[in-house]
Amino acid sequence: MLLFQIWLKPAAAMSAILDRGSLLFASIAVLCATLLLRSAAPELPISFFTPLLVLAVLYVPGALLLASLLGRLGGAGVVFQRDYAPLLTCTAMAFAATEIPLAVGAWFVPVVYLIIPALLYFALLMFLAVRTVFGVESGVAIGVVALSWIPLVAGSFAWGLLRPLLGMLASPFFLFYAWYFLGGELSGLGAGLRSRQSFRRMLDAAAINPHDGDAQYHLGLIHQQRHQSTEAIARFEKAVAIDPTLTDAHFQLGRIAREQGRLKDALAHFQTVVHLDERHSSSEVLRELGGIYVAARQFGDARSELELYTERRPYDPEGLYYYGQALDGLNQAPAARDAYARAVEADRTAPRYRRRYTARWSRLAQKQLGKLRA
Protein backbone atom coordinates (compact mmCIF):
# COMPACT_ATOMS: atom_id res chain seq x y z
CA MET A 1 0.00 0.00 0.00
CA LEU A 2 1.26 3.46 -0.89
CA LEU A 3 0.62 4.82 2.62
CA PHE A 4 3.00 2.26 4.16
CA GLN A 5 5.54 2.86 1.39
CA ILE A 6 5.77 6.51 2.49
CA TRP A 7 7.24 5.39 5.82
CA LEU A 8 9.73 3.03 4.18
CA LYS A 9 10.78 4.77 0.94
CA PRO A 10 9.22 8.25 0.90
CA ALA A 11 10.86 9.51 -2.32
CA ALA A 12 9.82 6.42 -4.29
CA ALA A 13 6.37 6.59 -2.69
CA MET A 14 5.72 10.11 -4.01
CA SER A 15 6.52 8.93 -7.52
CA ALA A 16 4.26 5.90 -7.08
CA ILE A 17 1.42 8.13 -5.84
CA LEU A 18 1.62 10.13 -9.07
CA ASP A 19 1.43 6.90 -11.08
CA ARG A 20 -1.17 4.95 -9.11
CA GLY A 21 -2.53 7.17 -6.35
CA SER A 22 -6.16 8.16 -5.83
CA LEU A 23 -7.31 11.57 -4.59
CA LEU A 24 -10.38 9.91 -3.08
CA PHE A 25 -8.31 7.41 -1.12
CA ALA A 26 -5.91 10.13 0.02
CA SER A 27 -8.83 12.27 1.25
CA ILE A 28 -10.37 9.35 3.15
CA ALA A 29 -6.96 8.57 4.65
CA VAL A 30 -6.70 12.12 6.04
CA LEU A 31 -10.22 11.96 7.50
CA CYS A 32 -9.56 8.59 9.15
CA ALA A 33 -6.15 9.68 10.45
CA THR A 34 -7.71 12.84 11.92
CA LEU A 35 -10.40 10.81 13.67
CA LEU A 36 -7.67 8.56 15.09
CA LEU A 37 -5.74 11.59 16.32
CA ARG A 38 -8.86 13.09 17.92
CA SER A 39 -9.49 9.87 19.81
CA ALA A 40 -5.88 9.78 21.06
CA ALA A 41 -5.70 13.49 21.86
CA PRO A 42 -9.23 14.84 22.46
CA GLU A 43 -7.78 18.09 23.79
CA LEU A 44 -6.85 19.16 20.25
CA PRO A 45 -9.41 21.75 19.04
CA ILE A 46 -9.94 20.39 15.54
CA SER A 47 -12.88 18.78 13.80
CA PHE A 48 -12.29 15.69 11.70
CA PHE A 49 -12.77 17.52 8.37
CA THR A 50 -10.72 20.67 9.15
CA PRO A 51 -7.25 19.36 8.13
CA LEU A 52 -8.49 18.13 4.74
CA LEU A 53 -10.33 21.41 4.13
CA VAL A 54 -7.25 23.46 5.03
CA LEU A 55 -5.03 21.36 2.77
CA ALA A 56 -7.40 21.61 -0.20
CA VAL A 57 -8.39 25.28 0.12
CA LEU A 58 -5.30 26.97 1.59
CA TYR A 59 -2.14 24.93 1.80
CA VAL A 60 -1.98 23.27 -1.63
CA PRO A 61 -3.10 26.34 -3.63
CA GLY A 62 -0.54 28.39 -1.70
CA ALA A 63 2.20 25.85 -2.44
CA LEU A 64 1.21 25.86 -6.11
CA LEU A 65 1.50 29.65 -6.27
CA LEU A 66 4.88 29.58 -4.51
CA ALA A 67 6.18 26.86 -6.83
CA SER A 68 5.08 28.75 -9.92
CA LEU A 69 6.84 31.90 -8.66
CA LEU A 70 10.04 30.42 -7.23
CA GLY A 71 10.40 27.77 -9.90
CA ARG A 72 9.22 30.02 -12.73
CA LEU A 73 6.95 27.28 -14.00
CA GLY A 74 4.69 29.53 -16.06
CA GLY A 75 1.26 31.01 -15.48
CA ALA A 76 -0.34 30.22 -12.14
CA GLY A 77 -3.60 29.24 -13.87
CA VAL A 78 -1.90 26.66 -16.06
CA VAL A 79 0.09 25.29 -13.12
CA PHE A 80 -3.08 25.06 -11.01
CA GLN A 81 -5.05 23.18 -13.65
CA ARG A 82 -2.18 20.77 -14.34
CA ASP A 83 -0.76 20.15 -10.89
CA TYR A 84 -3.46 20.83 -8.28
CA ALA A 85 -4.79 17.26 -8.09
CA PRO A 86 -1.32 15.60 -8.19
CA LEU A 87 0.02 17.87 -5.44
CA LEU A 88 -3.13 17.58 -3.31
CA THR A 89 -2.99 13.78 -3.56
CA CYS A 90 0.68 13.68 -2.51
CA THR A 91 0.08 16.26 0.24
CA ALA A 92 -2.93 14.41 1.66
CA MET A 93 -1.01 11.13 1.73
CA ALA A 94 1.92 12.88 3.41
CA PHE A 95 -0.40 14.42 6.00
CA ALA A 96 -2.05 11.07 6.76
CA ALA A 97 1.39 9.43 7.05
CA THR A 98 2.30 12.15 9.59
CA GLU A 99 -0.95 12.04 11.57
CA ILE A 100 -1.01 8.28 12.15
CA PRO A 101 2.35 8.06 14.03
CA LEU A 102 1.38 11.27 15.86
CA ALA A 103 -1.86 9.63 17.01
CA VAL A 104 -0.07 6.45 18.10
CA GLY A 105 2.51 8.47 20.03
CA ALA A 106 -0.22 10.53 21.69
CA TRP A 107 -1.43 7.42 23.51
CA PHE A 108 1.86 7.31 25.43
CA VAL A 109 3.10 10.90 25.80
CA PRO A 110 1.38 14.31 25.72
CA VAL A 111 0.77 15.33 22.14
CA VAL A 112 2.38 18.73 22.69
CA TYR A 113 5.80 17.04 22.79
CA LEU A 114 5.19 15.44 19.40
CA ILE A 115 4.00 18.44 17.41
CA ILE A 116 7.42 19.77 16.35
CA PRO A 117 8.81 16.36 15.22
CA ALA A 118 5.57 15.78 13.32
CA LEU A 119 5.82 19.16 11.58
CA LEU A 120 9.45 18.48 10.60
CA TYR A 121 8.50 15.07 9.23
CA PHE A 122 5.63 16.57 7.24
CA ALA A 123 7.98 19.24 5.89
CA LEU A 124 10.38 16.52 4.72
CA LEU A 125 7.57 14.67 2.95
CA MET A 126 6.37 17.92 1.36
CA PHE A 127 9.89 18.66 0.13
CA LEU A 128 9.86 15.29 -1.66
CA ALA A 129 6.33 15.87 -2.96
CA VAL A 130 7.11 19.33 -4.39
CA ARG A 131 10.32 18.12 -6.01
CA THR A 132 8.57 15.09 -7.52
CA VAL A 133 5.42 16.83 -8.78
CA PHE A 134 7.11 19.89 -10.29
CA GLY A 135 10.56 18.50 -11.09
CA VAL A 136 12.20 21.58 -9.54
CA GLU A 137 15.65 21.74 -7.99
CA SER A 138 16.10 21.02 -4.28
CA GLY A 139 16.65 24.70 -3.43
CA VAL A 140 13.33 25.68 -4.97
CA ALA A 141 11.52 22.83 -3.20
CA ILE A 142 13.02 23.92 0.14
CA GLY A 143 11.88 27.50 -0.53
CA VAL A 144 8.32 26.39 -1.32
CA VAL A 145 8.06 24.30 1.86
CA ALA A 146 9.70 26.98 4.01
CA LEU A 147 7.22 29.63 2.83
CA SER A 148 4.13 27.43 2.66
CA TRP A 149 3.05 28.55 6.15
CA ILE A 150 2.17 32.00 4.77
CA PRO A 151 -1.19 30.94 3.22
CA LEU A 152 -2.08 29.21 6.51
CA VAL A 153 -1.42 32.38 8.51
CA ALA A 154 -3.44 34.45 6.04
CA GLY A 155 -6.24 31.90 6.19
CA SER A 156 -6.30 31.94 10.00
CA PHE A 157 -6.97 35.70 9.97
CA ALA A 158 -9.79 35.28 7.46
CA TRP A 159 -11.29 32.25 9.23
CA GLY A 160 -12.99 34.28 11.95
CA LEU A 161 -14.63 36.53 9.40
CA LEU A 162 -15.67 33.78 7.03
CA ARG A 163 -16.78 31.16 9.54
CA PRO A 164 -20.47 32.27 9.65
CA LEU A 165 -20.54 32.41 5.86
CA LEU A 166 -18.96 28.96 5.59
CA GLY A 167 -21.63 27.61 7.90
CA MET A 168 -24.31 28.88 5.52
CA LEU A 169 -22.44 27.44 2.53
CA ALA A 170 -22.39 24.05 4.22
CA SER A 171 -26.17 23.86 3.84
CA PRO A 172 -27.20 20.68 1.95
CA PHE A 173 -29.33 22.76 -0.41
CA PHE A 174 -26.43 25.05 -1.31
CA LEU A 175 -24.08 22.10 -1.78
CA PHE A 176 -26.59 20.38 -4.07
CA TYR A 177 -26.98 23.42 -6.33
CA ALA A 178 -23.23 24.13 -6.26
CA TRP A 179 -22.51 20.60 -7.44
CA TYR A 180 -25.28 20.80 -10.04
CA PHE A 181 -23.93 23.97 -11.63
CA LEU A 182 -20.19 23.56 -10.94
CA GLY A 183 -19.80 19.79 -10.94
CA GLY A 184 -18.05 19.77 -14.30
CA GLU A 185 -15.46 22.33 -13.22
CA LEU A 186 -14.87 20.61 -9.88
CA SER A 187 -14.43 17.20 -11.46
CA GLY A 188 -12.02 18.76 -13.92
CA LEU A 189 -9.62 19.53 -11.06
CA GLY A 190 -8.62 15.85 -11.10
CA ALA A 191 -7.80 15.88 -14.81
CA GLY A 192 -4.13 16.63 -14.19
CA LEU A 193 -3.62 13.48 -12.14
CA ARG A 194 -5.72 11.32 -14.46
CA SER A 195 -3.80 12.47 -17.54
CA ARG A 196 -0.44 11.73 -15.87
CA GLN A 197 -1.56 8.28 -14.87
CA SER A 198 -3.06 7.50 -18.29
CA PHE A 199 0.16 8.53 -20.01
CA ARG A 200 2.22 6.36 -17.64
CA ARG A 201 -0.02 3.34 -18.25
CA MET A 202 0.28 3.84 -21.99
CA LEU A 203 4.09 3.95 -21.78
CA ASP A 204 4.23 0.88 -19.53
CA ALA A 205 2.11 -1.01 -22.03
CA ALA A 206 4.32 0.09 -24.93
CA ALA A 207 7.49 -0.82 -23.00
CA ILE A 208 6.44 -4.47 -22.96
CA ASN A 209 7.44 -4.53 -26.63
CA PRO A 210 11.18 -5.45 -26.57
CA HIS A 211 11.73 -3.47 -29.78
CA ASP A 212 10.23 -0.16 -28.63
CA GLY A 213 13.13 2.01 -27.55
CA ASP A 214 11.06 5.21 -27.61
CA ALA A 215 8.81 3.96 -24.80
CA GLN A 216 11.85 3.21 -22.65
CA TYR A 217 13.23 6.66 -23.41
CA HIS A 218 10.04 8.47 -22.38
CA LEU A 219 9.80 6.42 -19.18
CA GLY A 220 13.37 7.50 -18.50
CA LEU A 221 12.36 11.13 -18.93
CA ILE A 222 9.62 10.70 -16.31
CA HIS A 223 12.11 9.30 -13.79
CA GLN A 224 14.63 12.01 -14.67
CA GLN A 225 12.06 14.76 -14.10
CA ARG A 226 11.34 13.21 -10.69
CA HIS A 227 15.04 13.17 -9.75
CA GLN A 228 15.20 9.35 -9.82
CA SER A 229 18.55 9.05 -11.54
CA THR A 230 19.05 5.30 -11.06
CA GLU A 231 15.71 4.43 -12.66
CA ALA A 232 16.24 7.00 -15.43
CA ILE A 233 19.66 5.55 -16.32
CA ALA A 234 18.22 2.04 -16.46
CA ARG A 235 15.48 3.13 -18.87
CA PHE A 236 17.83 5.13 -21.11
CA GLU A 237 20.30 2.23 -21.24
CA LYS A 238 17.49 -0.12 -22.27
CA ALA A 239 16.56 2.37 -24.99
CA VAL A 240 20.08 2.50 -26.48
CA ALA A 241 20.38 -1.29 -26.18
CA ILE A 242 17.27 -1.57 -28.35
CA ASP A 243 18.33 1.19 -30.75
CA PRO A 244 22.00 2.31 -30.54
CA THR A 245 21.21 5.26 -32.84
CA LEU A 246 18.68 6.79 -30.41
CA THR A 247 20.46 10.10 -29.93
CA ASP A 248 17.97 11.42 -27.36
CA ALA A 249 18.76 8.58 -24.95
CA HIS A 250 22.53 8.96 -25.43
CA PHE A 251 22.17 12.70 -24.80
CA GLN A 252 20.29 12.22 -21.53
CA LEU A 253 22.73 9.55 -20.36
CA GLY A 254 25.52 12.01 -21.03
CA ARG A 255 23.78 14.75 -19.06
CA ILE A 256 23.19 12.50 -16.06
CA ALA A 257 26.78 11.22 -16.15
CA ARG A 258 28.06 14.78 -16.25
CA GLU A 259 25.88 15.81 -13.30
CA GLN A 260 27.24 12.84 -11.34
CA GLY A 261 30.84 13.73 -12.17
CA ARG A 262 31.42 10.73 -14.46
CA LEU A 263 33.06 12.85 -17.14
CA LYS A 264 34.54 9.93 -19.08
CA ASP A 265 31.11 8.29 -19.49
CA ALA A 266 29.50 11.63 -20.32
CA LEU A 267 32.14 12.33 -22.97
CA ALA A 268 31.55 8.94 -24.59
CA HIS A 269 27.79 9.50 -24.84
CA PHE A 270 28.11 13.04 -26.17
CA GLN A 271 30.68 11.99 -28.75
CA THR A 272 28.23 9.32 -29.91
CA VAL A 273 25.56 12.00 -30.30
CA VAL A 274 27.93 14.25 -32.27
CA HIS A 275 28.84 11.34 -34.52
CA LEU A 276 25.16 10.66 -35.21
CA ASP A 277 23.92 14.27 -35.38
CA GLU A 278 26.01 17.24 -34.25
CA ARG A 279 22.97 19.51 -34.47
CA HIS A 280 21.04 17.35 -32.02
CA SER A 281 18.84 19.29 -29.57
CA SER A 282 19.56 22.57 -31.37
CA SER A 283 23.30 21.85 -31.18
CA GLU A 284 23.21 21.69 -27.37
CA VAL A 285 25.42 18.60 -27.51
CA LEU A 286 28.28 20.92 -28.51
CA ARG A 287 27.65 23.01 -25.40
CA GLU A 288 27.68 19.89 -23.23
CA LEU A 289 30.94 18.73 -24.80
CA GLY A 290 32.45 22.17 -24.26
CA GLY A 291 31.39 22.10 -20.61
CA ILE A 292 33.08 18.72 -20.11
CA TYR A 293 36.28 19.95 -21.75
CA VAL A 294 36.24 23.02 -19.49
CA ALA A 295 35.85 20.79 -16.42
CA ALA A 296 38.76 18.66 -17.67
CA ARG A 297 40.80 21.85 -18.31
CA GLN A 298 41.13 20.99 -22.01
CA PHE A 299 40.51 24.59 -22.92
CA GLY A 300 41.59 24.32 -26.55
CA ASP A 301 39.07 21.55 -27.26
CA ALA A 302 36.45 23.47 -25.31
CA ARG A 303 37.00 26.61 -27.38
CA SER A 304 36.60 24.66 -30.64
CA GLU A 305 33.24 23.19 -29.61
CA LEU A 306 31.90 26.32 -27.95
CA GLU A 307 32.97 28.70 -30.70
CA LEU A 308 30.82 26.73 -33.13
CA TYR A 309 27.98 26.49 -30.62
CA THR A 310 27.88 30.21 -29.83
CA GLU A 311 27.83 30.98 -33.56
CA ARG A 312 24.71 28.86 -33.88
CA ARG A 313 23.16 29.86 -30.52
CA PRO A 314 24.48 33.37 -29.77
CA TYR A 315 21.90 34.07 -27.04
CA ASP A 316 22.39 31.08 -24.75
CA PRO A 317 23.87 32.29 -21.41
CA GLU A 318 25.11 28.83 -20.44
CA GLY A 319 27.05 28.34 -23.68
CA LEU A 320 28.48 31.86 -23.49
CA TYR A 321 29.56 31.30 -19.90
CA TYR A 322 31.40 28.09 -20.82
CA TYR A 323 32.92 29.88 -23.79
CA GLY A 324 34.18 32.59 -21.45
CA GLN A 325 35.66 29.91 -19.19
CA ALA A 326 37.50 28.34 -22.12
CA LEU A 327 38.89 31.68 -23.29
CA ASP A 328 39.87 32.62 -19.75
CA GLY A 329 41.71 29.32 -19.44
CA LEU A 330 43.64 30.16 -22.59
CA ASN A 331 44.61 33.56 -21.09
CA GLN A 332 42.47 35.48 -23.58
CA ALA A 333 41.06 37.88 -21.01
CA PRO A 334 39.48 40.49 -23.35
CA ALA A 335 37.63 37.82 -25.33
CA ALA A 336 36.57 36.11 -22.09
CA ARG A 337 35.16 39.39 -20.72
CA ASP A 338 33.19 39.84 -23.93
CA ALA A 339 31.72 36.32 -23.66
CA TYR A 340 30.74 36.84 -20.01
CA ALA A 341 29.15 40.20 -20.83
CA ARG A 342 27.16 38.59 -23.64
CA ALA A 343 25.99 35.89 -21.19
CA VAL A 344 24.68 38.54 -18.80
CA GLU A 345 22.94 40.41 -21.61
CA ALA A 346 21.42 37.19 -22.98
CA ASP A 347 19.83 36.49 -19.60
CA ARG A 348 18.60 40.07 -19.27
CA THR A 349 16.81 39.91 -22.63
CA ALA A 350 15.53 36.32 -22.30
CA PRO A 351 11.77 35.67 -22.09
CA ARG A 352 10.46 35.40 -18.53
CA TYR A 353 9.79 31.67 -18.73
CA ARG A 354 13.43 31.09 -19.75
CA ARG A 355 14.93 32.94 -16.80
CA ARG A 356 14.32 29.95 -14.58
CA TYR A 357 17.18 28.33 -16.52
CA THR A 358 19.31 31.33 -17.50
CA ALA A 359 19.59 33.31 -14.24
CA ARG A 360 22.20 30.98 -12.77
CA TRP A 361 24.59 31.46 -15.69
CA SER A 362 24.17 35.23 -15.58
CA ARG A 363 25.16 35.27 -11.90
CA LEU A 364 28.22 33.10 -12.58
CA ALA A 365 29.22 35.28 -15.54
CA GLN A 366 28.93 38.45 -13.45
CA LYS A 367 31.14 36.87 -10.79
CA GLN A 368 33.81 36.04 -13.37
CA LEU A 369 33.55 39.53 -14.83
CA GLY A 370 34.25 40.97 -11.41
CA LYS A 371 37.37 38.83 -11.08
CA LEU A 372 38.70 39.83 -14.50
CA ARG A 373 38.14 43.52 -13.82
CA ALA A 374 39.77 43.41 -10.39
N, C-alpha and C positions, 0 to 999 in steps of 0.2 A: 504494500500500500504506500502511496506517495507520502502520506503524513508521517509514517515511520521512517521513510527514506530521508526525510528532512533531518531527523536526529542523527542519522548515520553518515550520510553523504549529502550535505546541504547544497553544495554547488551543483552536483549532478541532479539533485531532486528538483531544483528550479528549472532546469532544462527539461526534465521529464514532465513537469507540470504544464509547460508550454505545449508539449507534444500530446499529452494524454489527459491533462487535468480538466476538471469540470467546475465552472463557477458555482453551480448549484450545490455540489458537494462541498466546496470550500466554504460557502455561506452557511450551510448546515453545520459544518465542523466548528465554525466560530460560535454559532448559537449554542451548540452542545457544550463546547469548552467553557463558555461564559456561565452557563447554568452550573457546570461542575465547580467553577471557581466561586460562584455565589454560595453554593452549599458548603464549601470548605471555609470560606471567609465571608460570612453574612454581614460583617461590618462594612464591607465595601459598598459605597452608595451608587451602584450601577444597576440598571435593568438589563435583562438578558439580551435585548436587541440593540442597546446603545453602542457597544463596540463595533458591530457590523455597520450600523448607520454612520458612525463617525468615519470608519474606513472608506465607505463608499461615497460619502458626500463631501468630506473634507480632506482626509489624508491622501487618498490616491489622486484625486484631481490636483491637489497641491503639489504632490511629487511629480505628476506629469508636467505641470507648468514649470517647475524647477528644472526638470530634465531637459525640456525643450529650450530653456534659456541657457543653462550652463553647458549643455552638450551641443547647442546650436543644431537641433534636429529638424528645424523647419517650423512651419506655422503651428501654433498651439492647437488649432482646430483639427488639423490633419493628424497630429500626434494623438490627440484625444480619441478620435474615431478609430485609429489603428491600434492603439496600445492600452486603452482604458481597461477592457476586459482582461487581457493577459496580465497586466500589472495588478488589477484587483484580485484576480485568482491567486497569483503568487503571494500577494500581501495577506489575503485572508488565510491561506494555508500557513504562512509564517506566523501569523498572529495566533492561530489555533495551536501550532506547535510550541508557542511560547506560553500560552495560557494553561495548557494541560500540566506541564511540570510545575508551574506556579501553583496550580490548585492542589497537586499532590503534596508539594512542600508545605502548603498552608495548613495541612492537617497536623504537622509536627512542630512548626515554628510560626511565630506571628508573621503575617503576610507582609508587614511593613519592612521586614528585613530582607525580603525577597524581591522587592519592587525594582531596585537598581540593577541587580544581576539580570532580571527578566528584561528590562529595557535595553540593556547592553546586548543581550542575546537577540532580541528582536531587531536591533539596529544592524547586527551582523547579518542576519537573514535578509533584511531589506537591502543591504549593500549588495549581496549576491543576486537578489531579485532585480534590482535596478540595472546592474551590469549585464545580466542575462537578457532581460527584456529589450533593452535599448542598445546593447552592444557598445556602450560607452567605456572610456578608460576608467581605471580605478579611481583616479583623482576626482573625476566628475561624479562618479557614484558616491564617493565619500561626501562630496559637497551637497548632493541631493539629500542624502540621509541626514546630514548634520543640520540642514536648514528646514527639514520637513516638519519640524515642530511649529513653524510659523503659522501655517494654516490652522493648526489646532488651537493656538492661542487666539487667533482672530475669531475662530468659530466659538470659542468659549465666551468671548465678549458679546457675540451676537445671540448666543443661546438664550440668555435671559429675556431678550426682547422678542425672539421668535417663538419661544416655547408655547405661548397661548395660541399663536397662529398654527403651529405644527399640530397642536391638539385638535384643532378644527379640521386640518387637512387629513388627519388620521380617520376621519369619519368614513364608514364603509360606503356610503353613497358617493362621497367625493372620490374615493379610491376606485370605485367601479367606473365612474365617468372618465376619470383620468386614464385608466387603462383602456377604455373604449376608444378614446380619441387619440391617445399617445402610445398605444401598445406597439404600433409598428416602429416608432422611433426608439422606444425603450428596448425592444427585442433586438434592434439593430446595434445596440451597444456591445453585444456579444459577437458581432460579425468578425472583429479583429482576431479573436481567439479561434473561432471556427475556421477562418481562412488559413491561419497558420497551421492548424492541425490537419486540414484537408490537404494542403500542399505537402506536409511531411508524410502523410499516408501515401500520397501519390508517388513521392520519391522512393519510399521504402518498397513499394510494389515494383517500381521500375528497376530498383537495384537488385532485385532477385535475378534479373537477366544477367548472366555472367559476361555478356558482351556490351553492356551499356555503361560506358565510362562516364558519360555526361551525368547520369544519376548519381554516381559516386562523387563526382566533382561537386554537384550542388549540395549534397549532404555534407560534404566537407566544408562548404561555405557556411552552412548553418552552424556547425560546431565552431568554426573560426569566429563567427560573429558573436558567439556566446563565450568566447575565451576558453574553449575546450581544445587546447592545442593537440593533445595526444590523439583524441578522436578525429580531429581534422586531418592530421598527418596520415593516419591510417586510411581515411577515405581518399585523400589525394593520391596516396601511393597505390591504392587499388585502381584508381582511375588511370594512372600512367602505366600500370601493369597491363591493363586492358588495351589502352591505346597510347603507345609511347610518344606519339606526335601531338598529344593533347597539351598545347602550350599553356592554357589557363592553369591546369593542375601543376605543371612544372613551375610556373610563375609563383603560385601561392606557396608551394613547398619551399621555394627560394626565399620568399618573404618571411616565412615562419623560421627557417633556419637562421636567417640573418638576425631576427629579433632575439633568438636564443643564443646568439654568439657563435654559431657553427658556420663560420665564414667559408670554409672549404666546401661544405655541402651546398651552401647558398650559391657560391660561385659556379659550381657544377650545374645546378638547375638553371641559373640565369644564362649561362653559356649555351645550354641546350635550347632555351627559348630564342636567343639571338640567332643560333644556327637555323632554327625553323622559321622565325619571323622577327627580324630586328625592330619592326614597327609595332610589335605586339603591345596592346594596352596603351595606344597612343605614344609608343616609344618609351614608356616608363621603365621597361627593362634596362634601357641604357642608363637611366638615372640610378636604378638599383645596383647595377654593375659599378657605376662610378662611386656610389656610396661605399661599396665593399672595398674597392681599391683605396679609397681615402682611409678607411679603417685599417687597412693593411699597410698604409703609408707608401703605396705604389702610386705616387702622385702623377707621374707621367702617364701611366695607363688611365688613371682617373680623368686627367684633363682630356685625353683623346675621346673617351666615351661621353663626358659631360659637355664638351664643346659642341659635339654633334647634337646632343639632346637639347641644349639651350638654344640652338639654332632652330630646332623644330618646335620647342615649347618655351618661348622666351619669357613667359609670364608665370612660370611655376616657381614659387619661392623655395621649395625644397631642393629642386635641381640647381637653382642659382646659388643656394647656400653651399651645397656640395662643391659646385664649381669654384666658388670662392675659397673653400678649404684646399682644393687641389692647387689652385694658383698660389695661395699663401704658402703651401708646402714646397712649392718650387721657387720661393723667394721673389714672386712677382707681385709685390705689394700694391702698386697702383691698379693693376688689373683685378686683384682680389677685392680691393675696396669698391671698385665699380660693380663687381658681381654681388657683393653684399648689399650695396645701395639699391641695386635692381631688385634684390629679394625683398627688401623692406617696401619698396614702391609697389611691387607685385601684390603683396599682401594688402597694402592700403587701398588698392584699386580693385581687389577681388570682390565678387558678389558676396553678400552677407552669408549665404548658406555655405560658402567655401571657407570662410574664415575659421570655422571649427578645425579645419585641417592646416590652414596656412599660418595661423597666428604664432605657432611654436617656432617656425622657421624664421619668421620676422624677428622674434625676440633673440634668437641665437645669432642672426646676422647683425643685429644692432650691437650685441655684446662684442662680436669680433671687430666690428667697425671701431668701437671704442678702444680696443686694444691696439689696432693699427694706427689710430690717430694719437695715441698717448706718446 
